[in-house]
Amino acid sequence: MNSRTARKSNRGRIRGLATLRALAAVGVLLYHAFPNVIKGGYFGVITFFVISGYLSAAGLKKQIPEGKFDFLSYYKKRFLRIYPGLVIMMLSSIGVLAVIDFYRLANTPQEFLSVLLGYNNYWQIKMNASYFTNLTNTSPFTHLWYIAILIQFEVVWPLLAAAYMKIRENYGTGFALLAVLILTFVSFFVLPVRMLMEAEPNFTSLYYGTLSRVFSLLAGVMLGLMHAEGLHMTFLRFREESVPRILFAVYILITLVLYIFASGTYGWVYAAGMQMYTILTVVMIEVLVLNRRALHFMTDDKLSSFIAEYSYGIYLWQYPVLFLSGIAGLADKWYAFPVQLAMIIILSVWMQKFLKPLTRGRKKAAVRQVSTAVQRV
C-alpha cells in the first residue's frame, strides 16, 4: 500500500483498531465458552469500552469548528446501530427458550425491559446475577450488562460533547481538555476505592456497576478529543520501527496472560488491574496511530478485520448460543465448540447482512461518516 492509498484508507478507519477489537472479541468469546480456562477473557470488554469512547470523541473532529453537536443525527445513528440487532437476538432466543425450557422465562419480561431501557447492569446487581457462575445457572442475556452501560454512555455522551464544545468556545481548547482530564483522573479512583472500602467485596456489584466502568470510557474519550484537536503524545512516535513492534507484541502478551490467569474473583483485578489495563490500551492506540508504517504488517489482517467487522453480532449471539446449546445437551459433546462457533458466526453475518440497508443505507453524510468508522473498525 503506497502512502497516498494509506492516507485515503485512514480517512475511513484507524489502522490497528480492528486487531484490538478482534483480540477483545476473541477473549470474551473464549471466556464465555471456557470460563475455567480463559479466566480473564472478560478483560476484552475493557478494550471495547476504550475504543467506544475513543471513536465517539474522535468523531467530533469536523463538528468542533462549528461549535455545535448534532444530537438528532447522533441518537438516530446509535439507535439504529444498537437496537435492531439486539431485539432480533433477544426475541429469537426467547422463542427457542420457550420451546426447550419454558420455566426459565419467569424473569424474562423484567429482564427484557431492563435491556431495552439500558439499566440491565443494575437489574443484574439487584438479582445478584453473578457474571462468574456457570452458564447453565444464569440467563442467555447475562452478557447484556455491557450493552446497558454502552446505551447509558450513548445517552450521556452528546451532553458531554456539547459541554466540551461550550467550554472550548468560552475558555479555550486547553481549559476544555483539562476539564476532561480532571474528570478522567477522578474516575480512575472510583473502582479501586470501592474495592478497598468493602470488607467483603461484592464482585457482582463491582463488575457490573456503571461507575466502575466510567474510567475506561473516559480514558478513550480523552484520547479521542486529543486527536480531534490534532494533539498527540509524540514521545510514542519512534524512529526505530522495531520499538513499536516490540511494544505491540508485549501488549498482546500481557493481554493473553490476563485472559488466562486474571479471574474475576481476584481482588487485585478491581484494585488496580482493570484501570492499569485501560491505560495500557490507551497507550497502545496512540502507538498504533503514530507508528502506522512500522505496524502495518502486524495489524488488520483478514481474519482480524473479519472478526472486527462482525464483532457486535458476535458479542450479541455468543452467550445465547452457548447457553441454549448447553440446555439442549450439546455442551457435553466433543464437537460442541466448533458447532457453537459456526452458529455464532453464521448468525452474526446473517444479522449484519439483513440489517445492512437499515444501519448503513441511505443516511445523511454526517451520520454516514461516523457509521463508516465504527463499522470498519
C-alpha positions as CSV (number, residue, x, y, z in Angstrom):
1,M,0.0,0.0,0.0
2,N,1.6,3.3,-1.1
3,S,1.4,6.5,1.1
4,R,-1.4,8.0,-0.9
5,T,-3.6,4.9,-0.6
6,A,-2.7,4.6,3.1
7,R,-3.8,8.2,3.7
8,K,-7.0,7.6,1.8
9,S,-7.7,4.4,3.8
10,N,-7.1,6.1,7.1
11,R,-9.8,8.7,6.4
12,G,-12.4,5.9,6.9
13,R,-10.7,4.0,9.7
14,I,-7.8,3.9,12.1
15,R,-5.4,1.1,11.2
16,G,-4.8,-1.3,14.1
17,L,-8.1,-0.8,15.9
18,A,-9.5,-3.8,14.1
19,T,-6.8,-6.0,15.6
20,L,-7.5,-4.7,19.1
21,R,-11.2,-5.2,18.6
22,A,-10.7,-8.7,17.3
23,L,-8.4,-9.6,20.2
24,A,-11.1,-8.3,22.6
25,A,-13.9,-10.2,20.9
26,V,-11.9,-13.5,20.9
27,G,-11.1,-13.0,24.6
28,V,-14.7,-12.5,25.6
29,L,-15.9,-15.4,23.4
30,L,-13.4,-17.8,24.9
31,Y,-14.2,-16.7,28.4
32,H,-17.9,-17.4,27.8
33,A,-17.1,-20.8,26.3
34,F,-14.3,-21.9,28.6
35,P,-14.6,-19.8,31.9
36,N,-12.4,-22.2,33.9
37,V,-9.6,-22.0,31.3
38,I,-9.8,-18.4,30.0
39,K,-10.5,-16.9,33.4
40,G,-9.8,-13.3,32.4
41,G,-11.2,-13.1,28.9
42,Y,-13.7,-10.5,30.2
43,F,-10.8,-8.0,30.0
44,G,-11.7,-7.8,26.4
45,V,-14.7,-5.7,27.4
46,I,-12.3,-3.0,28.7
47,T,-10.9,-2.7,25.2
48,F,-14.4,-2.3,23.8
49,F,-15.2,0.5,26.2
50,V,-11.9,2.3,25.5
51,I,-12.5,2.1,21.7
52,S,-16.1,3.2,22.0
53,G,-15.1,6.3,24.0
54,Y,-12.3,7.0,21.6
55,L,-14.3,6.7,18.4
56,S,-17.1,8.8,19.8
57,A,-14.8,11.6,20.8
58,A,-12.5,11.4,17.7
59,G,-15.7,11.7,15.6
60,L,-16.0,15.3,16.8
61,K,-13.2,16.5,14.5
62,K,-15.5,18.1,12.0
63,Q,-18.1,19.3,14.5
64,I,-15.7,21.1,16.8
65,P,-15.0,24.0,14.4
66,E,-18.8,24.5,14.1
67,G,-19.2,24.6,17.8
68,K,-22.3,22.5,17.9
69,F,-23.3,18.9,18.3
70,D,-25.9,17.3,16.0
71,F,-27.9,15.5,18.7
72,L,-30.7,14.1,16.4
73,S,-28.3,12.5,13.9
74,Y,-26.2,11.0,16.6
75,Y,-29.0,9.5,18.6
76,K,-30.6,8.2,15.4
77,K,-27.4,6.6,14.2
78,R,-26.7,4.9,17.6
79,F,-30.2,3.7,17.9
80,L,-30.1,2.0,14.5
81,R,-26.6,0.6,15.4
82,I,-27.6,-0.9,18.7
83,Y,-31.3,-1.8,18.9
84,P,-32.4,-3.7,15.7
85,G,-29.8,-6.5,16.2
86,L,-30.3,-6.5,19.9
87,V,-34.1,-7.0,19.6
88,I,-33.7,-9.7,16.9
89,M,-31.3,-11.6,19.1
90,M,-33.4,-11.4,22.2
91,L,-36.7,-12.3,20.5
92,S,-35.1,-15.3,18.7
93,S,-33.5,-16.5,22.0
94,I,-36.8,-16.2,23.9
95,G,-38.6,-18.2,21.1
96,V,-36.0,-21.0,21.3
97,L,-36.0,-21.0,25.1
98,A,-39.8,-21.2,25.2
99,V,-39.6,-24.4,23.3
100,I,-36.8,-26.2,25.1
101,D,-37.0,-24.9,28.7
102,F,-40.1,-22.7,29.2
103,Y,-39.8,-22.3,33.0
104,R,-36.6,-20.2,32.6
105,L,-38.7,-17.4,31.1
106,A,-40.0,-16.5,34.6
107,N,-38.0,-13.3,34.8
108,T,-37.7,-12.6,31.1
109,P,-40.2,-9.6,30.9
110,Q,-38.4,-7.7,33.5
111,E,-35.0,-8.6,32.1
112,F,-36.1,-7.7,28.5
113,L,-37.3,-4.3,29.7
114,S,-34.1,-3.6,31.6
115,V,-32.1,-4.3,28.4
116,L,-34.2,-2.1,26.2
117,L,-34.2,0.8,28.7
118,G,-30.4,0.5,29.4
119,Y,-30.3,-0.5,33.1
120,N,-29.7,-4.2,32.8
121,N,-26.4,-4.0,34.7
122,Y,-28.3,-2.6,37.7
123,W,-31.1,-5.2,37.3
124,Q,-28.5,-7.9,37.4
125,I,-26.9,-6.4,40.5
126,K,-30.4,-6.4,42.1
127,M,-30.9,-10.0,41.1
128,N,-27.4,-10.9,42.3
129,A,-26.7,-12.5,38.8
130,S,-23.0,-13.2,39.1
131,Y,-21.0,-13.0,35.8
132,F,-18.7,-15.6,37.2
133,T,-21.1,-18.6,37.6
134,N,-21.7,-21.4,35.2
135,L,-23.7,-20.6,32.1
136,T,-26.4,-23.1,32.8
137,N,-27.3,-21.3,36.1
138,T,-27.8,-17.9,34.5
139,S,-29.7,-16.3,31.7
140,P,-29.0,-16.2,27.9
141,F,-28.8,-12.4,28.4
142,T,-26.3,-12.1,31.2
143,H,-23.7,-10.6,28.9
144,L,-26.0,-7.7,28.0
145,W,-24.8,-5.7,31.1
146,Y,-22.2,-4.4,28.7
147,I,-24.9,-3.2,26.2
148,A,-26.7,-1.4,29.1
149,I,-23.6,0.6,30.0
150,L,-23.0,1.3,26.3
151,I,-26.5,2.6,26.0
152,Q,-26.0,4.8,29.1
153,F,-22.8,6.2,27.6
154,E,-24.5,6.9,24.2
155,V,-27.3,8.8,26.0
156,V,-24.9,10.9,28.1
157,W,-22.1,11.4,25.6
158,P,-23.8,14.0,23.4
159,L,-24.4,16.1,26.5
160,L,-20.7,15.8,27.5
161,A,-19.7,16.6,23.9
162,A,-21.9,19.7,23.8
163,A,-20.5,20.8,27.2
164,Y,-16.9,20.3,26.0
165,M,-17.6,22.5,22.9
166,K,-19.2,25.2,25.1
167,I,-16.2,25.3,27.5
168,R,-13.8,25.3,24.5
169,E,-15.7,28.2,22.9
170,N,-15.7,30.3,26.1
171,Y,-12.3,29.3,27.7
172,G,-10.2,27.7,25.0
173,T,-9.1,24.3,24.0
174,G,-6.6,23.8,26.7
175,F,-9.1,24.5,29.5
176,A,-11.7,22.2,27.9
177,L,-9.2,19.4,27.6
178,L,-8.0,20.0,31.2
179,A,-11.6,19.7,32.4
180,V,-12.0,16.3,30.7
181,L,-8.6,15.2,32.0
182,I,-9.6,16.0,35.6
183,L,-12.9,14.2,35.2
184,T,-11.0,11.2,33.8
185,F,-8.4,11.3,36.6
186,V,-11.1,11.3,39.3
187,S,-12.9,8.4,37.6
188,F,-9.7,6.4,37.8
189,F,-10.1,6.0,41.6
190,V,-13.8,5.1,41.8
191,L,-13.3,1.3,41.3
192,P,-10.2,0.9,43.5
193,V,-11.7,3.0,46.3
194,R,-15.0,0.9,46.2
195,M,-12.9,-2.2,46.3
196,L,-10.7,-1.2,49.2
197,M,-13.7,0.2,51.3
198,E,-15.6,-3.1,51.2
199,A,-14.6,-5.5,53.9
200,E,-16.2,-8.3,51.8
201,P,-16.2,-7.1,48.2
202,N,-19.3,-7.7,46.2
203,F,-17.7,-8.7,42.9
204,T,-21.1,-8.7,41.1
205,S,-21.7,-5.0,42.0
206,L,-18.1,-4.0,41.4
207,Y,-18.0,-5.7,38.0
208,Y,-21.4,-4.5,36.7
209,G,-21.5,-1.0,38.1
210,T,-21.5,1.8,35.7
211,L,-19.2,3.9,37.8
212,S,-16.8,1.0,37.8
213,R,-16.5,1.3,34.0
214,V,-16.6,5.1,33.6
215,F,-12.8,5.3,33.6
216,S,-12.3,3.1,30.6
217,L,-14.9,5.1,28.6
218,L,-13.5,8.5,29.7
219,A,-9.9,7.4,29.0
220,G,-10.9,6.6,25.4
221,V,-12.8,9.9,25.2
222,M,-9.8,11.8,26.4
223,L,-7.5,10.3,23.7
224,G,-10.2,10.8,21.1
225,L,-10.6,14.5,22.0
226,M,-6.8,15.0,21.8
227,H,-6.8,13.5,18.3
228,A,-9.8,15.5,17.3
229,E,-7.9,18.6,18.3
230,G,-4.8,17.4,16.4
231,L,-2.8,16.7,19.6
232,H,-0.7,13.5,20.1
233,M,1.6,12.0,22.7
234,T,4.6,12.5,20.3
235,F,7.0,10.7,22.7
236,L,5.3,7.5,21.5
237,R,6.4,8.1,17.9
238,F,9.5,6.1,17.3
239,R,12.2,6.3,14.6
240,E,13.2,2.7,15.1
241,E,10.4,0.5,13.7
242,S,11.4,-2.3,16.0
243,V,10.3,-0.4,19.1
244,P,6.5,-0.1,18.3
245,R,6.6,-3.7,17.1
246,I,8.0,-4.8,20.4
247,L,5.5,-2.7,22.3
248,F,2.7,-4.2,20.3
249,A,3.9,-7.7,20.9
250,V,4.3,-7.0,24.7
251,Y,0.7,-5.7,24.7
252,I,-0.6,-8.9,23.1
253,L,1.4,-11.0,25.5
254,I,0.1,-9.1,28.6
255,T,-3.4,-9.4,27.2
256,L,-3.1,-13.2,26.8
257,V,-1.6,-13.6,30.3
258,L,-4.6,-11.7,31.7
259,Y,-7.0,-13.7,29.7
260,I,-5.6,-17.0,31.1
261,F,-5.0,-16.0,34.7
262,A,-6.9,-12.9,35.8
263,S,-10.0,-14.5,37.5
264,G,-12.9,-12.1,38.2
265,T,-12.8,-13.1,41.8
266,Y,-9.3,-11.7,42.4
267,G,-9.3,-8.5,44.4
268,W,-6.3,-7.0,42.6
269,V,-8.3,-7.1,39.4
270,Y,-10.6,-4.4,40.8
271,A,-8.0,-2.6,43.0
272,A,-5.6,-2.0,40.0
273,G,-5.9,-4.5,37.2
274,M,-8.8,-3.0,35.2
275,Q,-7.6,0.5,35.5
276,M,-4.0,-0.2,34.5
277,Y,-5.1,-2.3,31.5
278,T,-7.3,0.6,30.5
279,I,-4.2,2.9,30.5
280,L,-2.2,0.3,28.6
281,T,-4.9,0.1,25.9
282,V,-5.0,3.8,25.5
283,V,-1.2,3.9,25.1
284,M,-1.4,1.1,22.6
285,I,-4.0,3.0,20.5
286,E,-1.7,6.0,20.4
287,V,1.3,3.8,19.4
288,L,-0.8,2.4,16.6
289,V,-1.9,5.9,15.4
290,L,1.7,7.3,15.5
291,N,3.5,4.3,14.0
292,R,1.3,3.1,11.2
293,R,4.1,2.2,8.8
294,A,6.0,0.1,11.4
295,L,3.0,-1.8,12.4
296,H,1.1,-2.2,9.2
297,F,2.1,-5.8,8.6
298,M,1.2,-6.8,12.2
299,T,-2.3,-5.4,12.2
300,D,-5.6,-5.5,10.4
301,D,-5.0,-8.9,8.7
302,K,-8.0,-10.5,7.0
303,L,-9.0,-12.6,10.0
304,S,-8.8,-9.7,12.4
305,S,-10.7,-7.4,10.1
306,F,-13.5,-10.1,9.6
307,I,-13.9,-10.6,13.4
308,A,-13.9,-6.8,14.0
309,E,-16.4,-6.2,11.3
310,Y,-18.9,-8.6,12.9
311,S,-17.8,-8.1,16.5
312,Y,-21.1,-6.6,17.6
313,G,-23.1,-9.5,16.2
314,I,-20.5,-12.0,17.6
315,Y,-20.9,-10.4,21.0
316,L,-24.7,-10.5,20.9
317,W,-25.1,-14.1,19.7
318,Q,-22.3,-15.9,21.6
319,Y,-23.9,-16.1,25.0
320,P,-27.4,-17.2,23.8
321,V,-25.8,-19.8,21.5
322,L,-23.6,-21.2,24.3
323,F,-26.5,-21.1,26.8
324,L,-29.2,-22.6,24.7
325,S,-27.0,-25.3,23.2
326,G,-25.9,-26.2,26.7
327,I,-29.5,-26.6,27.8
328,A,-30.1,-28.7,24.7
329,G,-27.3,-31.1,25.7
330,L,-24.7,-30.1,23.2
331,A,-22.2,-28.8,25.7
332,D,-21.0,-32.3,26.6
333,K,-20.2,-33.3,23.1
334,W,-16.6,-33.2,21.8
335,Y,-17.7,-31.2,18.8
336,A,-19.7,-28.7,20.8
337,F,-17.5,-25.6,20.5
338,P,-16.8,-25.9,16.7
339,V,-20.6,-26.2,16.1
340,Q,-21.3,-23.3,18.5
341,L,-18.7,-21.1,16.9
342,A,-20.1,-21.8,13.4
343,M,-23.6,-20.9,14.7
344,I,-22.3,-17.7,16.2
345,I,-20.5,-16.6,13.1
346,I,-23.4,-17.6,10.8
347,L,-26.0,-15.7,12.9
348,S,-23.7,-12.6,13.2
349,V,-23.0,-12.4,9.4
350,W,-26.7,-13.1,8.6
351,M,-27.9,-10.4,11.0
352,Q,-25.5,-7.8,9.8
353,K,-26.3,-8.5,6.1
354,F,-30.0,-8.5,6.9
355,L,-29.8,-5.1,8.8
356,K,-27.4,-3.5,6.4
357,P,-30.0,-1.5,4.5
358,L,-31.2,-0.1,7.8
359,T,-27.9,0.5,9.6
360,R,-25.8,1.6,6.6
361,G,-28.3,2.6,4.0
362,R,-29.4,6.0,2.8
363,K,-28.4,8.4,5.5
364,K,-27.2,11.9,5.6
365,A,-23.5,12.4,5.1
366,A,-22.9,13.4,8.8
367,V,-24.4,10.1,10.0
368,R,-22.6,8.0,7.4
369,Q,-19.2,9.4,8.3
370,V,-19.3,8.2,11.9
371,S,-21.0,4.9,10.9
372,T,-18.3,4.1,8.4
373,A,-15.6,4.5,11.0
374,V,-17.4,2.3,13.5
375,Q,-18.4,-0.4,11.0
376,R,-14.9,-0.7,9.5
377,V,-13.1,-0.6,12.8
